[in-house]
Amino acid sequence: MNARILLVDDDTALLDALPEALRLRMNGIQIDTSETAVDALERIKQTDYDAIVSDVKMPGMDGLALLHEIRELRPSTPTLMITGHGERELAVQALRGGAYDFVQKPIDRDYFIASLERAIQRRVLVRQVEEQRLALERHARVLEHVDDGVFLVDDRGVIRHWNPAAEAITGIGSPEALGRRVEETLPGWEAVAPLIPVASVPRPGSVEAKVVPLEFDGRELWLSVSGVTFSDGVVYAFRSLTEERALEELKGEFIATVSHELRTPLAAIYGSAQTLLREDIELDESGQKRLLDVIAQESERLSRIADDILFANKLDSGQFVLGEKRIDLLALAREVVDPLVGDSDKLRQVLINLIDNAVKYSPDGGRIDVAVEARDGGVRISIRDEGIGIAPLEQRRIFGKFYRVDPALTRGVGGTGLGLYICRELVRRMEGRLSVRSEEGKGSTFIVELPVQAAGDSDRGAAVAQTA
C-alpha cells in the first residue's frame, strides 16, 4: 500500500506511537503528522492525502472546524475523527459534518486500521473515477474537433454521444439525438445496421467501412460507417460520401454521353470514308464533295467535343487565367447571333454556348431572343428560348460538371454536359454571375450579369465589360 495519510492530534505521545503501529500493520504507508489544525491545513493545501485522521478536541481550532475546512479544500478526501470515550454527541456532529468514520479512545487498533484501509480504498476508487472522467472529457473534446461524425450507442440502443461533425453531416442536432434510440434518430437504421462492420478492438484496418444510404428530411445521404465495441456499447464513426457518389454517377453518365456523342460523328466519318473507298460505286464530283463535307463537319464536331473536355479540365486544374480588354457588348451580341468563325474570345464562347443550348433545347423550333441592357454598375445579357424548359429541381444542378437535362437522349438532344459548367466558370472568373429562369414546357432564360468599367469619352454610350 503506497498510501499517504495525515495524522492530526495535540497529543505528542499518540503522534509518536500510532504511526509506528500503523507502519507495522500497513506496508508502504506514508504518515505525516501535525500537532495543530492550523499546521494541518497548510499541509492539506499542499498535499492531496489519501486519508486524514484528526482528534476532535484540540486547542485553538478544534477537529470539527478542521473537518469543515477539509470539506472545502479536499471534499473527496475521507476524514476519520478520534473522540474521547462517551463523547457520542461530538461523534454525531462529526458524521453530520462529513466525517468518514469516528474512532473512540482508547483506540481499538484492529477497528481503526480496518476503517482506515476502507477509507484509503475509497479514495483510490474516487481518484480512478475522476481520472476516467477527465480522460473521457479529453476524448470528448478531441471528438468535438474531428471531421468524421461520431456517435456512441449504449447496450440499450440509446445514443449517448453525438459530436458536432455528426450534426453537420446529418443536420440532426445533439438535443434531438442524445437520449433517443438510434433507430428513432436515424431513419432506416434497422435495415442497414446489420451490414455495418463492428470491430472488437480499435486498431487501424481492423474493419472496412460499409457505405450505406440513409434518408434525412427527404435528403438521401450515402455514409461510410464502421464501429468499435466497448464495455458499454458501440462507438460508430462515419463520413459522407454523398458528393463522391453523385460525382461517380455523373461520371458514368458522362462516359455514356461522350460514347454516344463520339459514336455518331465517327459512324458518319467511317461511313463516308468507306463509301469513297468503294470501287463498285461511281460517284460524281458533287457526290464526292457531299461525303467530304460530312467528314469535315463531323471532324469539327469531334474537335469541339475534345476541346470542351480539355477546357473543362483546364478550368478545374487552375491553369486558365483571364486577361482583360474592352469590348462592345452590343456588337458582340450581334456577332454571336451571326457568329464570326474562329474568334476565341471567352465571352463570345459563353454566348455561343448559351445560344447553341437554346437552339438544341428547342426541338420544335420557336423564337430565340438575345438582349443586352445596362444595369447599375454592370451589364446584363439574356438569352431566352421557347424550348422544353427545365424542371425546378433540375435548375439547381444544370451548372454542374457532366450534368445534362436530357441524359437519356429521349428528345434527341446531344452534348457532353460540360457546356453550362464551362459557361458558369468563365463568367465567375469575370467576376460575374450566370443564372437561369425556366418553366418546364415553356422555355428558359439564361442571364449573364457582368461588372463594367467606365468607357472613355470617345467610347461614350458603348457597353464596356471586363472579360478575357
C-alpha positions in Angstrom: 0.0 0.0 0.0 1.5 3.3 -1.2 -1.0 5.5 0.5 -0.2 8.7 2.3 -2.1 9.9 5.3 -2.1 12.9 7.7 -2.4 12.4 11.5 -3.5 15.4 13.5 -3.5 15.4 17.3 -2.2 17.7 20.0 -1.1 14.5 22.0 2.6 14.1 21.1 2.7 10.6 22.7 0.0 9.5 20.4 1.7 11.1 17.4 4.8 9.0 18.2 3.1 5.7 19.0 0.3 5.5 16.4 2.4 5.9 13.3 4.7 3.1 14.4 1.8 0.8 14.9 0.3 1.7 11.5 3.6 1.1 9.7 3.8 -2.4 11.3 0.3 -3.3 10.0 0.1 -1.4 6.7 3.2 -1.9 4.4 4.4 1.1 2.4 2.1 3.6 4.1 3.5 7.2 4.5 2.4 9.2 7.5 2.7 12.9 8.1 1.8 14.4 11.5 0.6 17.8 12.8 0.1 18.9 16.4 -2.3 21.8 15.4 -5.2 22.2 13.0 -3.5 25.3 11.5 -0.4 23.4 10.6 -2.5 20.6 9.2 -4.4 23.0 6.9 -1.1 24.2 5.4 -0.1 20.6 4.7 -3.5 19.8 3.2 -3.3 22.7 0.9 0.0 21.4 -0.5 -0.7 17.6 -0.5 -3.7 15.6 -1.7 -3.8 12.9 1.1 -5.4 9.6 0.7 -7.0 9.9 4.2 -6.8 12.3 7.2 -7.1 11.3 10.8 -7.9 14.1 13.3 -8.7 14.4 17.0 -11.9 16.3 17.8 -10.7 18.2 20.9 -7.7 20.3 20.2 -6.7 23.8 21.5 -7.5 26.7 19.1 -9.1 25.3 16.0 -10.8 22.0 17.0 -11.3 18.9 14.9 -14.8 19.9 13.8 -13.7 23.2 12.5 -10.8 21.5 10.8 -13.2 19.0 9.2 -15.2 21.9 7.8 -12.1 23.3 6.2 -11.1 19.9 4.8 -14.5 19.6 3.2 -13.9 22.9 1.5 -10.4 22.2 0.4 -10.5 18.5 -0.3 -14.1 17.4 -0.5 -13.3 13.9 -1.7 -10.6 13.1 1.0 -12.0 10.8 3.7 -11.5 12.1 7.2 -11.6 9.9 10.3 -12.3 11.6 13.7 -10.9 10.4 17.1 -13.2 11.2 20.0 -12.9 10.5 23.7 -14.9 7.8 25.5 -18.6 8.8 25.9 -18.4 11.8 23.6 -21.1 10.4 21.4 -22.7 13.8 20.6 -19.4 15.0 19.2 -19.2 11.8 17.1 -22.7 12.5 15.7 -21.7 16.1 14.8 -18.6 14.8 13.1 -20.5 12.4 10.9 -23.1 15.1 10.1 -20.2 17.3 9.2 -19.0 14.8 6.6 -16.6 12.6 8.5 -16.0 9.2 7.0 -15.9 7.4 10.4 -15.1 8.1 14.1 -12.9 6.1 16.5 -13.2 6.3 20.3 -10.3 6.5 22.7 -8.8 4.2 23.8 -8.3 3.3 20.2 -9.2 -0.2 19.1 -6.3 -0.7 16.7 -7.9 -3.5 14.7 -11.1 -1.5 14.1 -9.1 1.7 13.4 -6.8 0.0 10.8 -9.8 -1.7 9.1 -11.6 1.6 8.9 -8.5 3.5 7.6 -7.9 0.8 4.9 -11.5 1.2 3.7 -11.2 5.0 3.6 -8.0 4.7 1.6 -9.5 2.2 -0.8 -12.5 4.6 -1.3 -10.1 7.4 -2.0 -8.2 5.3 -4.6 -11.5 4.4 -6.3 -12.7 8.1 -6.3 -9.3 9.1 -7.9 -9.7 6.4 -10.5 -13.2 7.5 -11.4 -12.1 11.1 -11.6 -9.2 10.1 -13.8 -11.6 8.2 -16.1 -13.9 11.2 -16.1 -11.1 13.5 -17.1 -10.0 11.1 -19.8 -13.5 10.8 -21.2 -13.7 14.6 -21.2 -10.4 14.8 -23.1 -11.6 12.2 -25.6 -14.9 14.1 -25.9 -13.1 17.3 -26.6 -11.0 15.6 -29.3 -14.1 14.2 -30.9 -15.6 17.7 -31.0 -12.9 18.6 -33.5 -12.7 15.6 -35.8 -14.1 15.8 -39.3 -15.8 12.4 -39.0 -19.2 12.0 -37.4 -19.0 10.0 -34.2 -21.8 8.7 -32.1 -22.0 6.3 -29.1 -24.8 3.8 -28.7 -25.1 2.0 -25.3 -26.3 -1.5 -24.7 -29.9 -0.5 -24.8 -29.6 1.1 -28.2 -29.7 4.7 -26.9 -27.4 7.4 -28.3 -25.1 8.8 -25.5 -22.7 10.9 -27.6 -23.2 12.9 -30.8 -20.3 15.0 -32.0 -20.6 18.3 -34.0 -19.5 16.6 -37.2 -22.4 14.1 -36.9 -24.7 17.1 -36.6 -23.1 18.9 -39.6 -23.3 15.8 -41.8 -26.9 14.7 -40.9 -28.5 18.0 -39.9 -29.6 16.4 -36.6 -28.6 18.4 -33.5 -27.3 16.9 -30.2 -30.6 17.7 -28.4 -32.6 15.7 -30.9 -30.2 12.8 -30.9 -29.0 12.3 -27.3 -31.1 10.1 -25.1 -33.1 8.7 -28.0 -32.9 5.2 -29.5 -30.7 5.2 -32.6 -33.5 3.9 -34.9 -35.7 6.9 -33.9 -32.9 9.3 -34.7 -31.6 7.7 -37.9 -34.5 6.6 -40.2 -33.7 3.3 -41.8 -31.0 2.3 -39.3 -32.6 -1.0 -38.5 -32.2 -2.1 -42.2 -28.6 -1.0 -42.5 -27.2 -1.8 -39.0 -26.6 -5.5 -39.7 -24.5 -4.5 -42.7 -22.1 -2.2 -40.7 -18.9 -3.9 -39.7 -18.1 -3.6 -35.9 -14.6 -4.4 -34.7 -13.9 -5.8 -31.2 -10.5 -4.0 -31.0 -9.9 -0.4 -32.1 -7.0 -0.7 -34.5 -6.3 0.7 -38.0 -7.6 -1.5 -40.8 -9.4 -3.9 -38.4 -12.6 -3.5 -40.4 -13.5 -1.9 -43.8 -16.3 0.7 -43.5 -19.6 0.0 -45.3 -21.2 2.6 -47.5 -25.0 2.7 -46.7 -27.8 5.0 -47.7 -29.9 6.9 -45.1 -32.6 9.5 -45.6 -32.8 12.7 -43.7 -35.8 15.0 -44.3 -36.1 13.9 -47.9 -32.3 14.0 -48.5 -30.6 10.8 -49.3 -27.1 10.6 -47.8 -24.5 7.9 -48.5 -22.5 7.3 -45.4 -19.3 5.3 -44.9 -19.8 3.7 -41.4 -17.8 1.4 -39.2 -18.0 0.7 -35.4 -16.0 -0.5 -32.5 -17.4 -2.3 -29.4 -16.5 -1.2 -25.9 -17.7 -2.3 -22.4 -21.0 -0.3 -22.6 -21.9 -0.4 -26.2 -20.6 0.6 -29.7 -18.9 3.7 -31.0 -19.7 4.4 -34.6 -17.7 6.7 -36.9 -19.0 7.8 -40.3 -18.4 10.3 -43.1 -20.5 11.4 -46.0 -19.7 10.0 -49.5 -22.8 11.6 -51.0 -20.9 14.0 -53.2 -18.4 11.4 -54.2 -21.2 9.0 -55.1 -23.0 11.7 -57.1 -19.8 12.5 -58.9 -19.3 8.8 -59.8 -22.9 8.7 -61.1 -22.2 11.9 -63.2 -19.0 10.3 -64.5 -20.9 7.2 -65.5 -23.5 9.4 -67.3 -20.7 11.4 -68.9 -19.0 8.3 -70.2 -22.3 7.1 -71.7 -23.0 10.5 -73.1 -19.5 11.0 -74.6 -19.6 7.5 -76.0 -22.8 8.4 -77.8 -21.6 11.8 -78.9 -18.4 10.2 -80.3 -20.1 7.3 -81.9 -22.4 9.4 -84.0 -19.7 11.5 -85.8 -17.4 8.6 -86.0 -20.0 6.5 -87.7 -20.7 9.3 -90.2 -17.0 9.7 -90.9 -16.4 6.0 -91.2 -19.4 5.5 -93.5 -18.5 8.4 -95.7 -14.9 7.2 -96.0 -15.9 3.7 -96.7 -18.2 4.9 -99.5 -15.5 7.0 -101.1 -13.2 3.9 -101.0 -15.6 1.5 -102.7 -14.7 0.7 -106.2 -18.1 -0.7 -107.1 -19.8 2.7 -106.7 -19.1 5.6 -109.1 -19.6 9.0 -107.5 -19.8 12.2 -109.5 -17.9 15.3 -108.2 -20.9 16.6 -106.3 -21.4 13.3 -104.5 -17.8 13.1 -103.5 -18.0 16.7 -102.3 -21.1 15.9 -100.2 -19.3 13.0 -98.5 -16.2 15.0 -97.9 -18.3 17.8 -96.4 -19.8 15.2 -94.0 -16.3 14.1 -93.0 -15.2 17.7 -92.4 -18.3 18.6 -90.4 -18.2 15.6 -88.2 -14.5 16.0 -87.7 -15.2 19.5 -86.5 -17.8 18.1 -84.2 -15.3 15.7 -82.7 -12.8 18.5 -82.3 -15.4 20.6 -80.3 -16.2 17.7 -78.0 -12.5 17.2 -77.3 -12.0 20.9 -76.8 -14.8 21.0 -74.3 -13.4 18.2 -72.3 -9.9 19.6 -72.3 -11.1 23.1 -71.5 -13.2 21.9 -68.5 -10.1 20.1 -67.2 -8.0 23.3 -67.6 -10.6 25.2 -65.6 -10.5 22.6 -62.8 -6.7 22.5 -62.7 -6.4 26.3 -62.2 -4.2 26.6 -65.3 -6.7 29.0 -67.0 -6.1 32.8 -66.4 -8.3 35.5 -67.7 -6.9 38.6 -69.4 -8.6 42.0 -69.8 -9.7 44.1 -72.8 -12.6 46.4 -73.7 -15.3 45.0 -75.9 -18.6 46.4 -77.3 -21.2 44.0 -75.9 -23.9 45.1 -78.3 -21.7 44.4 -81.3 -20.5 41.2 -79.7 -24.1 40.0 -79.3 -24.8 40.7 -82.9 -21.7 38.8 -83.9 -22.7 35.8 -81.8 -26.2 35.7 -83.4 -24.3 35.7 -86.7 -21.1 34.1 -85.4 -17.6 35.0 -86.5 -15.9 31.7 -87.2 -12.6 31.2 -85.3 -13.0 34.0 -82.7 -11.6 32.7 -79.4 -12.9 35.5 -77.1 -14.2 33.8 -73.9 -17.3 35.9 -73.5 -18.1 35.1 -77.1 -17.6 31.4 -76.2 -20.1 31.8 -73.3 -22.8 33.4 -75.5 -22.2 30.9 -78.3 -22.7 28.1 -75.9 -25.8 29.6 -74.4 -27.4 30.3 -77.8 -26.4 26.8 -79.0 -28.1 25.4 -76.0 -31.2 27.5 -76.7 -31.3 26.0 -80.2 -30.7 22.4 -79.1 -33.3 22.5 -76.4 -36.0 24.0 -78.8 -36.6 20.8 -80.9 -39.9 22.1 -82.1 -38.5 25.5 -83.1 -39.6 28.8 -81.8 -38.1 32.3 -81.2 -34.7 32.9 -79.5 -34.2 36.4 -78.2 -30.8 37.9 -77.2 -31.0 41.1 -75.2 -28.3 43.4 -73.8 -29.2 46.1 -71.2 -27.2 48.3 -68.8 -27.7 47.8 -65.1 -26.3 49.8 -62.1 -22.5 49.1 -62.2 -22.9 46.4 -64.7 -24.5 44.9 -67.8 -27.0 42.1 -68.3 -27.2 39.8 -71.3 -30.2 37.5 -71.5 -30.8 34.6 -73.9 -34.5 33.5 -74.0 -35.9 30.5 -75.8 -39.3 28.8 -76.2 -38.0 25.3 -75.8 -38.6 22.4 -73.5 -37.7 24.3 -70.3 -36.1 22.9 -67.1 -37.8 21.4 -64.1 -37.3 23.3 -60.8 -35.1 20.6 -59.2 -33.0 20.3 -62.4 -32.3 24.1 -62.3 -30.1 23.7 -59.2 -27.9 21.1 -61.0 -27.6 22.2 -64.6 -24.4 24.1 -64.0 -22.6 21.1 -62.5 -19.9 19.2 -64.4 -21.2 16.5 -66.8 -24.8 17.2 -65.9 -27.4 17.1 -68.7 -31.1 17.9 -68.7 -31.8 15.0 -71.1 -29.3 12.3 -70.1 -31.3 9.6 -71.7 -31.3 11.5 -75.1 -35.0 10.9 -75.2 -35.6 14.1 -77.1 -32.6 13.7 -79.4 -30.5 16.5 -77.6 -26.8 15.7 -77.7 -23.9 17.2 -75.7 -21.2 16.3 -73.2 -22.8 18.0 -70.2 -19.8 20.4 -70.0 -21.2 23.5 -71.8 -23.0 25.2 -68.9 -20.3 24.2 -66.5 -17.7 26.0 -68.7 -20.0 29.0 -69.1 -20.5 29.3 -65.4 -16.8 29.0 -64.6 -15.9 31.6 -67.3 -18.5 34.1 -66.1 -17.4 33.5 -62.5 -13.8 34.3 -63.4 -15.0 37.5 -65.0 -16.5 38.4 -61.6 -20.0 37.9 -63.0 -22.9 35.7 -62.4 -24.8 33.2 -64.6 -28.3 32.3 -63.6 -31.5 30.7 -65.2 -35.2 31.2 -65.0 -37.3 28.5 -66.6 -40.7 26.8 -66.6 -41.0 23.3 -67.8 -42.6 23.2 -71.3 -42.4 27.0 -71.7 -38.8 27.7 -72.3 -35.8 29.1 -70.4 -34.0 32.4 -70.0 -30.2 32.4 -69.2 -28.9 35.6 -67.7 -25.3 36.7 -67.7 -24.5 39.6 -65.4 -21.1 41.3 -65.6 -19.5 44.3 -63.9 -18.5 47.1 -66.2 -15.9 49.9 -66.2 -16.4 53.4 -67.5 -15.5 53.9 -71.1 -13.5 56.9 -72.4 -15.2 60.0 -73.9 -14.7 58.6 -77.4 -16.4 55.4 -76.4 -19.4 57.1 -74.6 -22.6 55.1 -75.0 -21.0 51.7 -75.6 -21.3 48.9 -73.1 -17.8 48.0 -71.9 -17.1 44.8 -69.9 -14.2 43.2 -68.2 -13.6 39.9 -69.9 -11.0 37.6 -71.4 
